């Protein structure tokens, strides 16, 4: 490799640097310039809304989610149909080389998320909540500007400038006057090409690891479903359960409806819970969004006072109760742990704990493929899937003796923990790859590494 390429496992730097005048960037290569965005590109905020009007021209809109979830805007995206005036079409039509960024968001760190328009389009406009940036190609290339918006330091100035409390917005003044390191055009091309290659390689590794997580999750689910419907003994005599989708179960097991496993079924508070919610209260108050598979999530839970909790006895939770989501992600279940004994809930199905069964075993059964199948059969609603407790009481489950329930739960606890550790390890490696990706983009765009030689070596 050449002297400016990677040496001894470390990428080369430029021979001389000078202060950029940007505290968040530091020094930049001596021959680079620093410009305000308004001096190297035209910036406009889209006013094209999602409404369809008879007196306007049909168009397609590239909207917030299209930018937020895609690095590159291409024709494969399912753009929203809408209408626009001739003036809006002339001003906001997309052209290859444009850069779009999010200018409004519910979170400050989702401000100035960029996407690069990689193709020419016919009748596709920049939608509302986005800034439409068209580079001056004599000074800056869109593919470089897109990467600059992705880099730390450069992007941070826009996040910090966003105003808001529950919703954040970036003013045009702050975007116009944002500072960017600007190398010569040939270096911009080299940086963009280098980052295209390297981020594609990293993204490929991330995708492989995501698939690995999916496979681990599928294996974990399969282990759970097999254990709660077939047992732990592969040599146990089997019998026909009498239920087509369940198939055979161990000969000494019974099949019971949920009402006969636990006659004490209930539902969380069904009247308007806002009457009782008090975020200064001391008692956690759970909704379906606080229930994950096998665990209640107290982080972010609302709260009520002890006095309100005393009035809401039917929906109060005890250790060993099982809570099941009814609306949104129906069927997901968790056991109430000792530390959340006495908490309360709204609109969640409650299967009261009992000495007649092992709560953790029943929770595994409810979360199994067989449990979810029964919920899916009766769930209704398009926007919000849900099921009624009147259906749940008649769900049928294979039931082993209580002692065997305990053994199944203990075995699955160990397997679940092992698979979760493996999933967490893979997720940690994904997080490290993402961190490396972000750091690489920032280093290249701010000139902390010199990639010119690397690109020459690849030619």
Secondary structure, 3 states (H helix, E strand, C coil): CCCCCCECCECCCCCCEEECCCCCCCEEECCCEEEEHHHCEEEEECCCCCCCCCCCEEEEEECHHHHHCCCEECCCCCCEEEEECHHHHHHHECCCCCEEEECEECCHHHCCCEEEECCCCCCEEECCCEEEEEECCCCCCHHHHHHHHHCCCCCHHHHHHCEECCCEECCHHHHHCCEEEECCHHHHHHHHHHHHHHHHHHHHHHHHHHHHHHHHHHHHHHHHHHHHHHCCCCCCCEEECCCCCCCEEECCCEEEEHHHHCCCEEECECCCHHHCCCCCCCEEEECHHHEECCEECCCCCEEECHHHHHHCHHHECCCCCEEECCECCCCCEEECCHHHCCCEEECCEEECCCCCCCHHHHHHHHHCHHHHHHHHHHCECCCCCECCHHHHCCCEEEECCHHHHHHHHHHHHHHHHHHHHHHHHHHHHHHHHHHHHHHHHHHHHCCCCCCHHHHHHHC
